Amino acid sequence: MIMASRIERPAMLRLTLAVAAATLVSAPSYAAPCKDAKGRFMKCADKAAATSSVTKDAKGKCHIASGPKKGQFTKC
């Protein structure tokens, strides 16, 4: 019995290290939105402008940007 537990410990250690390494490697995908894929900081996009559903055309009139009422005139 003692011999079996000695054989299982290195296998469990390797498995634990493999899971930890996989977790660290996948961490950059959860990085802040103000970082690029290499981890360098970059200018963040303005959230208010990105979520706006109203756009202005060349004449200065406002239109609904998306959804079932796309293209209809609206108040700015």
Phi and psi restraints in degrees (range 20) as a CNS / XPLOR table:
assign (resid 1 and name C) (resid 2 and name N)
       (resid 2 and name CA) (resid 2 and name C) 1.0 -63.9 20.0 2
assign (resid 2 and name N) (resid 2 and name CA)
       (resid 2 and name C) (resid 3 and name N) 1.0 -38.7 20.0 2
assign (resid 2 and name C) (resid 3 and name N)
       (resid 3 and name CA) (resid 3 and name C) 1.0 -65.3 20.0 2
assign (resid 3 and name N) (resid 3 and name CA)
       (resid 3 and name C) (resid 4 and name N) 1.0 -37.6 20.0 2
assign (resid 3 and name C) (resid 4 and name N)
       (resid 4 and name CA) (resid 4 and name C) 1.0 -65.4 20.0 2
assign (resid 4 and name N) (resid 4 and name CA)
       (resid 4 and name C) (resid 5 and name N) 1.0 -40.3 20.0 2
assign (resid 4 and name C) (resid 5 and name N)
       (resid 5 and name CA) (resid 5 and name C) 1.0 -69.4 20.0 2
assign (resid 5 and name N) (resid 5 and name CA)
       (resid 5 and name C) (resid 6 and name N) 1.0 -30.7 20.0 2
assign (resid 5 and name C) (resid 6 and name N)
       (resid 6 and name CA) (resid 6 and name C) 1.0 -70.3 20.0 2
assign (resid 6 and name N) (resid 6 and name CA)
       (resid 6 and name C) (resid 7 and name N) 1.0 -31.2 20.0 2
assign (resid 6 and name C) (resid 7 and name N)
       (resid 7 and name CA) (resid 7 and name C) 1.0 -75.6 20.0 2
assign (resid 7 and name N) (resid 7 and name CA)
       (resid 7 and name C) (resid 8 and name N) 1.0 -36.3 20.0 2
assign (resid 7 and name C) (resid 8 and name N)
       (resid 8 and name CA) (resid 8 and name C) 1.0 -74.0 20.0 2
assign (resid 8 and name N) (resid 8 and name CA)
       (resid 8 and name C) (resid 9 and name N) 1.0 -29.2 20.0 2
assign (resid 8 and name C) (resid 9 and name N)
       (resid 9 and name CA) (resid 9 and name C) 1.0 -62.4 20.0 2
assign (resid 9 and name N) (resid 9 and name CA)
       (resid 9 and name C) (resid 10 and name N) 1.0 -48.4 20.0 2
assign (resid 9 and name C) (resid 10 and name N)
       (resid 10 and name CA) (resid 10 and name C) 1.0 -62.2 20.0 2
assign (resid 10 and name N) (resid 10 and name CA)
       (resid 10 and name C) (resid 11 and name N) 1.0 -34.5 20.0 2
assign (resid 10 and name C) (resid 11 and name N)
       (resid 11 and name CA) (resid 11 and name C) 1.0 -66.4 20.0 2
assign (resid 11 and name N) (resid 11 and name CA)
       (resid 11 and name C) (resid 12 and name N) 1.0 -42.1 20.0 2
assign (resid 11 and name C) (resid 12 and name N)
       (resid 12 and name CA) (resid 12 and name C) 1.0 -66.5 20.0 2
assign (resid 12 and name N) (resid 12 and name CA)
       (resid 12 and name C) (resid 13 and name N) 1.0 -38.4 20.0 2
assign (resid 12 and name C) (resid 13 and name N)
       (resid 13 and name CA) (resid 13 and name C) 1.0 -62.8 20.0 2
assign (resid 13 and name N) (resid 13 and name CA)
       (resid 13 and name C) (resid 14 and name N) 1.0 -44.9 20.0 2
assign (resid 13 and name C) (resid 14 and name N)
       (resid 14 and name CA) (resid 14 and name C) 1.0 -62.7 20.0 2
assign (resid 14 and name N) (resid 14 and name CA)
       (resid 14 and name C) (resid 15 and name N) 1.0 -41.7 20.0 2
assign (resid 14 and name C) (resid 15 and name N)
       (resid 15 and name CA) (resid 15 and name C) 1.0 -63.3 20.0 2
assign (resid 15 and name N) (resid 15 and name CA)
       (resid 15 and name C) (resid 16 and name N) 1.0 -43.5 20.0 2
assign (resid 15 and name C) (resid 16 and name N)
       (resid 16 and name CA) (resid 16 and name C) 1.0 -63.2 20.0 2
assign (resid 16 and name N) (resid 16 and name CA)
       (resid 16 and name C) (resid 17 and name N) 1.0 -43.2 20.0 2
assign (resid 16 and name C) (resid 17 and name N)
       (resid 17 and name CA) (resid 17 and name C) 1.0 -66.0 20.0 2
assign (resid 17 and name N) (resid 17 and name CA)
       (resid 17 and name C) (resid 18 and name N) 1.0 -37.0 20.0 2
assign (resid 17 and name C) (resid 18 and name N)
       (resid 18 and name CA) (resid 18 and name C) 1.0 -65.6 20.0 2
assign (resid 18 and name N) (resid 18 and name CA)
       (resid 18 and name C) (resid 19 and name N) 1.0 -41.7 20.0 2
assign (resid 18 and name C) (resid 19 and name N)
       (resid 19 and name CA) (resid 19 and name C) 1.0 -66.7 20.0 2
assign (resid 19 and name N) (resid 19 and name CA)
       (resid 19 and name C) (resid 20 and name N) 1.0 -41.4 20.0 2
assign (resid 19 and name C) (resid 20 and name N)
       (resid 20 and name CA) (resid 20 and name C) 1.0 -64.0 20.0 2
assign (resid 20 and name N) (resid 20 and name CA)
       (resid 20 and name C) (resid 21 and name N) 1.0 -41.7 20.0 2
assign (resid 20 and name C) (resid 21 and name N)
       (resid 21 and name CA) (resid 21 and name C) 1.0 -65.1 20.0 2
assign (resid 21 and name N) (resid 21 and name CA)
       (resid 21 and name C) (resid 22 and name N) 1.0 -41.0 20.0 2
assign (resid 21 and name C) (resid 22 and name N)
       (resid 22 and name CA) (resid 22 and name C) 1.0 -64.2 20.0 2
assign (resid 22 and name N) (resid 22 and name CA)
       (resid 22 and name C) (resid 23 and name N) 1.0 -36.1 20.0 2
assign (resid 22 and name C) (resid 23 and name N)
       (resid 23 and name CA) (resid 23 and name C) 1.0 -67.1 20.0 2
assign (resid 23 and name N) (resid 23 and name CA)
       (resid 23 and name C) (resid 24 and name N) 1.0 -41.8 20.0 2
assign (resid 23 and name C) (resid 24 and name N)
       (resid 24 and name CA) (resid 24 and name C) 1.0 -68.8 20.0 2
assign (resid 24 and name N) (resid 24 and name CA)
       (resid 24 and name C) (resid 25 and name N) 1.0 -35.1 20.0 2
assign (resid 24 and name C) (resid 25 and name N)
       (resid 25 and name CA) (resid 25 and name C) 1.0 -69.8 20.0 2
assign (resid 25 and name N) (resid 25 and name CA)
       (resid 25 and name C) (resid 26 and name N) 1.0 -37.1 20.0 2
assign (resid 25 and name C) (resid 26 and name N)
       (resid 26 and name CA) (resid 26 and name C) 1.0 -82.5 20.0 2
assign (resid 26 and name N) (resid 26 and name CA)
       (resid 26 and name C) (resid 27 and name N) 1.0 -5.5 20.0 2
assign (resid 26 and name C) (resid 27 and name N)
       (resid 27 and name CA) (resid 27 and name C) 1.0 -62.1 20.0 2
assign (resid 27 and name N) (resid 27 and name CA)
       (resid 27 and name C) (resid 28 and name N) 1.0 -37.1 20.0 2
assign (resid 27 and name C) (resid 28 and name N)
       (resid 28 and name CA) (resid 28 and name C) 1.0 -60.5 20.0 2
assign (resid 28 and name N) (resid 28 and name CA)
       (resid 28 and name C) (resid 29 and name N) 1.0 -22.6 20.0 2
assign (resid 28 and name C) (resid 29 and name N)
       (resid 29 and name CA) (resid 29 and name C) 1.0 -69.5 20.0 2
assign (resid 29 and name N) (resid 29 and name CA)
       (resid 29 and name C) (resid 30 and name N) 1.0 -19.3 20.0 2
assign (resid 29 and name C) (resid 30 and name N)
       (resid 30 and name CA) (resid 30 and name C) 1.0 -100.3 20.0 2
assign (resid 30 and name N) (resid 30 and name CA)
       (resid 30 and name C) (resid 31 and name N) 1.0 14.4 20.0 2
assign (resid 30 and name C) (resid 31 and name N)
       (resid 31 and name CA) (resid 31 and name C) 1.0 -66.8 20.0 2
assign (resid 31 and name N) (resid 31 and name CA)
       (resid 31 and name C) (resid 32 and name N) 1.0 166.5 20.0 2
assign (resid 31 and name C) (resid 32 and name N)
       (resid 32 and name CA) (resid 32 and name C) 1.0 -60.3 20.0 2
assign (resid 32 and name N) (resid 32 and name CA)
       (resid 32 and name C) (resid 33 and name N) 1.0 149.6 20.0 2
assign (resid 32 and name C) (resid 33 and name N)
       (resid 33 and name CA) (resid 33 and name C) 1.0 -68.1 20.0 2
assign (resid 33 and name N) (resid 33 and name CA)
       (resid 33 and name C) (resid 34 and name N) 1.0 -11.7 20.0 2
assign (resid 33 and name C) (resid 34 and name N)
       (resid 34 and name CA) (resid 34 and name C) 1.0 -92.8 20.0 2
assign (resid 34 and name N) (resid 34 and name CA)
       (resid 34 and name C) (resid 35 and name N) 1.0 16.6 20.0 2
assign (resid 34 and name C) (resid 35 and name N)
       (resid 35 and name CA) (resid 35 and name C) 1.0 -122.4 20.0 2
assign (resid 35 and name N) (resid 35 and name CA)
       (resid 35 and name C) (resid 36 and name N) 1.0 147.6 20.0 2
assign (resid 35 and name C) (resid 36 and name N)
       (resid 36 and name CA) (resid 36 and name C) 1.0 -87.3 20.0 2
assign (resid 36 and name N) (resid 36 and name CA)
       (resid 36 and name C) (resid 37 and name N) 1.0 -174.4 20.0 2
assign (resid 36 and name C) (resid 37 and name N)
       (resid 37 and name CA) (resid 37 and name C) 1.0 -63.8 20.0 2
assign (resid 37 and name N) (resid 37 and name CA)
       (resid 37 and name C) (resid 38 and name N) 1.0 -26.8 20.0 2
assign (resid 37 and name C) (resid 38 and name N)
       (resid 38 and name CA) (resid 38 and name C) 1.0 -87.4 20.0 2
assign (resid 38 and name N) (resid 38 and name CA)
       (resid 38 and name C) (resid 39 and name N) 1.0 -1.8 20.0 2
assign (resid 38 and name C) (resid 39 and name N)
       (resid 39 and name CA) (resid 39 and name C) 1.0 92.2 20.0 2
assign (resid 39 and name N) (resid 39 and name CA)
       (resid 39 and name C) (resid 40 and name N) 1.0 3.3 20.0 2
assign (resid 39 and name C) (resid 40 and name N)
       (resid 40 and name CA) (resid 40 and name C) 1.0 -83.2 20.0 2
assign (resid 40 and name N) (resid 40 and name CA)
       (resid 40 and name C) (resid 41 and name N) 1.0 145.8 20.0 2
assign (resid 40 and name C) (resid 41 and name N)
       (resid 41 and name CA) (resid 41 and name C) 1.0 -73.4 20.0 2
assign (resid 41 and name N) (resid 41 and name CA)
       (resid 41 and name C) (resid 42 and name N) 1.0 143.5 20.0 2
assign (resid 41 and name C) (resid 42 and name N)
       (resid 42 and name CA) (resid 42 and name C) 1.0 -139.2 20.0 2
assign (resid 42 and name N) (resid 42 and name CA)
       (resid 42 and name C) (resid 43 and name N) 1.0 171.4 20.0 2
assign (resid 42 and name C) (resid 43 and name N)
       (resid 43 and name CA) (resid 43 and name C) 1.0 -69.7 20.0 2
assign (resid 43 and name N) (resid 43 and name CA)
       (resid 43 and name C) (resid 44 and name N) 1.0 129.6 20.0 2
assign (resid 43 and name C) (resid 44 and name N)
       (resid 44 and name CA) (resid 44 and name C) 1.0 -78.0 20.0 2
assign (resid 44 and name N) (resid 44 and name CA)
       (resid 44 and name C) (resid 45 and name N) 1.0 145.9 20.0 2
assign (resid 44 and name C) (resid 45 and name N)
       (resid 45 and name CA) (resid 45 and name C) 1.0 -74.0 20.0 2
assign (resid 45 and name N) (resid 45 and name CA)
       (resid 45 and name C) (resid 46 and name N) 1.0 144.0 20.0 2
assign (resid 45 and name C) (resid 46 and name N)
       (resid 46 and name CA) (resid 46 and name C) 1.0 -72.3 20.0 2
assign (resid 46 and name N) (resid 46 and name CA)
       (resid 46 and name C) (resid 47 and name N) 1.0 119.6 20.0 2
assign (resid 46 and name C) (resid 47 and name N)
       (resid 47 and name CA) (resid 47 and name C) 1.0 -66.4 20.0 2
assign (resid 47 and name N) (resid 47 and name CA)
       (resid 47 and name C) (resid 48 and name N) 1.0 -34.6 20.0 2
assign (resid 47 and name C) (resid 48 and name N)
       (resid 48 and name CA) (resid 48 and name C) 1.0 -65.6 20.0 2
assign (resid 48 and name N) (resid 48 and name CA)
       (resid 48 and name C) (resid 49 and name N) 1.0 -39.7 20.0 2
assign (resid 48 and name C) (resid 49 and name N)
       (resid 49 and name CA) (resid 49 and name C) 1.0 -72.8 20.0 2
assign (resid 49 and name N) (resid 49 and name CA)
       (resid 49 and name C) (resid 50 and name N) 1.0 -32.5 20.0 2
assign (resid 49 and name C) (resid 50 and name N)
       (resid 50 and name CA) (resid 50 and name C) 1.0 -73.0 20.0 2
assign (resid 50 and name N) (resid 50 and name CA)
       (resid 50 and name C) (resid 51 and name N) 1.0 -29.6 20.0 2
assign (resid 50 and name C) (resid 51 and name N)
       (resid 51 and name CA) (resid 51 and name C) 1.0 -95.4 20.0 2
assign (resid 51 and name N) (resid 51 and name CA)
       (resid 51 and name C) (resid 52 and name N) 1.0 1.4 20.0 2
assign (resid 51 and name C) (resid 52 and name N)
       (resid 52 and name CA) (resid 52 and name C) 1.0 -67.0 20.0 2
assign (resid 52 and name N) (resid 52 and name CA)
       (resid 52 and name C) (resid 53 and name N) 1.0 135.7 20.0 2
assign (resid 52 and name C) (resid 53 and name N)
       (resid 53 and name CA) (resid 53 and name C) 1.0 -106.9 20.0 2
assign (resid 53 and name N) (resid 53 and name CA)
       (resid 53 and name C) (resid 54 and name N) 1.0 7.5 20.0 2
assign (resid 53 and name C) (resid 54 and name N)
       (resid 54 and name CA) (resid 54 and name C) 1.0 -119.7 20.0 2
assign (resid 54 and name N) (resid 54 and name CA)
       (resid 54 and name C) (resid 55 and name N) 1.0 132.6 20.0 2
assign (resid 54 and name C) (resid 55 and name N)
       (resid 55 and name CA) (resid 55 and name C) 1.0 -126.0 20.0 2
assign (resid 55 and name N) (resid 55 and name CA)
       (resid 55 and name C) (resid 56 and name N) 1.0 154.3 20.0 2
assign (resid 55 and name C) (resid 56 and name N)
       (resid 56 and name CA) (resid 56 and name C) 1.0 -102.4 20.0 2
assign (resid 56 and name N) (resid 56 and name CA)
       (resid 56 and name C) (resid 57 and name N) 1.0 140.2 20.0 2
assign (resid 56 and name C) (resid 57 and name N)
       (resid 57 and name CA) (resid 57 and name C) 1.0 -90.9 20.0 2
assign (resid 57 and name N) (resid 57 and name CA)
       (resid 57 and name C) (resid 58 and name N) 1.0 -173.9 20.0 2
assign (resid 57 and name C) (resid 58 and name N)
       (resid 58 and name CA) (resid 58 and name C) 1.0 -65.5 20.0 2
assign (resid 58 and name N) (resid 58 and name CA)
       (resid 58 and name C) (resid 59 and name N) 1.0 -26.5 20.0 2
assign (resid 58 and name C) (resid 59 and name N)
       (resid 59 and name CA) (resid 59 and name C) 1.0 -85.3 20.0 2
assign (resid 59 and name N) (resid 59 and name CA)
       (resid 59 and name C) (resid 60 and name N) 1.0 -5.1 20.0 2
assign (resid 59 and name C) (resid 60 and name N)
       (resid 60 and name CA) (resid 60 and name C) 1.0 91.1 20.0 2
assign (resid 60 and name N) (resid 60 and name CA)
       (resid 60 and name C) (resid 61 and name N) 1.0 8.0 20.0 2
assign (resid 60 and name C) (resid 61 and name N)
       (resid 61 and name CA) (resid 61 and name C) 1.0 -89.3 20.0 2
assign (resid 61 and name N) (resid 61 and name CA)
       (resid 61 and name C) (resid 62 and name N) 1.0 146.2 20.0 2
assign (resid 61 and name C) (resid 62 and name N)
       (resid 62 and name CA) (resid 62 and name C) 1.0 -94.9 20.0 2
assign (resid 62 and name N) (resid 62 and name CA)
       (resid 62 and name C) (resid 63 and name N) 1.0 138.9 20.0 2
assign (resid 62 and name C) (resid 63 and name N)
       (resid 63 and name CA) (resid 63 and name C) 1.0 -128.7 20.0 2
assign (resid 63 and name N) (resid 63 and name CA)
       (resid 63 and name C) (resid 64 and name N) 1.0 152.7 20.0 2
assign (resid 63 and name C) (resid 64 and name N)
       (resid 64 and name CA) (resid 64 and name C) 1.0 -76.0 20.0 2
assign (resid 64 and name N) (resid 64 and name CA)
       (resid 64 and name C) (resid 65 and name N) 1.0 129.5 20.0 2
assign (resid 64 and name C) (resid 65 and name N)
       (resid 65 and name CA) (resid 65 and name C) 1.0 -79.8 20.0 2
assign (resid 65 and name N) (resid 65 and name CA)
       (resid 65 and name C) (resid 66 and name N) 1.0 -35.3 20.0 2
assign (resid 65 and name C) (resid 66 and name N)
       (resid 66 and name CA) (resid 66 and name C) 1.0 -150.3 20.0 2
assign (resid 66 and name N) (resid 66 and name CA)
       (resid 66 and name C) (resid 67 and name N) 1.0 170.3 20.0 2
assign (resid 66 and name C) (resid 67 and name N)
       (resid 67 and name CA) (resid 67 and name C) 1.0 99.2 20.0 2
assign (resid 67 and name N) (resid 67 and name CA)
       (resid 67 and name C) (resid 68 and name N) 1.0 -171.5 20.0 2
assign (resid 67 and name C) (resid 68 and name N)
       (resid 68 and name CA) (resid 68 and name C) 1.0 -68.3 20.0 2
assign (resid 68 and name N) (resid 68 and name CA)
       (resid 68 and name C) (resid 69 and name N) 1.0 -21.2 20.0 2
assign (resid 68 and name C) (resid 69 and name N)
       (resid 69 and name CA) (resid 69 and name C) 1.0 -101.7 20.0 2
assign (resid 69 and name N) (resid 69 and name CA)
       (resid 69 and name C) (resid 70 and name N) 1.0 24.9 20.0 2
assign (resid 69 and name C) (resid 70 and name N)
       (resid 70 and name CA) (resid 70 and name C) 1.0 -57.7 20.0 2
assign (resid 70 and name N) (resid 70 and name CA)
       (resid 70 and name C) (resid 71 and name N) 1.0 131.1 20.0 2
assign (resid 70 and name C) (resid 71 and name N)
       (resid 71 and name CA) (resid 71 and name C) 1.0 91.7 20.0 2
assign (resid 71 and name N) (resid 71 and name CA)
       (resid 71 and name C) (resid 72 and name N) 1.0 -13.1 20.0 2
assign (resid 71 and name C) (resid 72 and name N)
       (resid 72 and name CA) (resid 72 and name C) 1.0 -75.1 20.0 2
assign (resid 72 and name N) (resid 72 and name CA)
       (resid 72 and name C) (resid 73 and name N) 1.0 147.3 20.0 2
assign (resid 72 and name C) (resid 73 and name N)
       (resid 73 and name CA) (resid 73 and name C) 1.0 -68.7 20.0 2
assign (resid 73 and name N) (resid 73 and name CA)
       (resid 73 and name C) (resid 74 and name N) 1.0 147.5 20.0 2
assign (resid 73 and name C) (resid 74 and name N)
       (resid 74 and name CA) (resid 74 and name C) 1.0 -150.2 20.0 2
assign (resid 74 and name N) (resid 74 and name CA)
       (resid 74 and name C) (resid 75 and name N) 1.0 171.7 20.0 2
assign (resid 74 and name C) (resid 75 and name N)
       (resid 75 and name CA) (resid 75 and name C) 1.0 -75.4 20.0 2
assign (resid 75 and name N) (resid 75 and name CA)
       (resid 75 and name C) (resid 76 and name N) 1.0 145.3 20.0 2
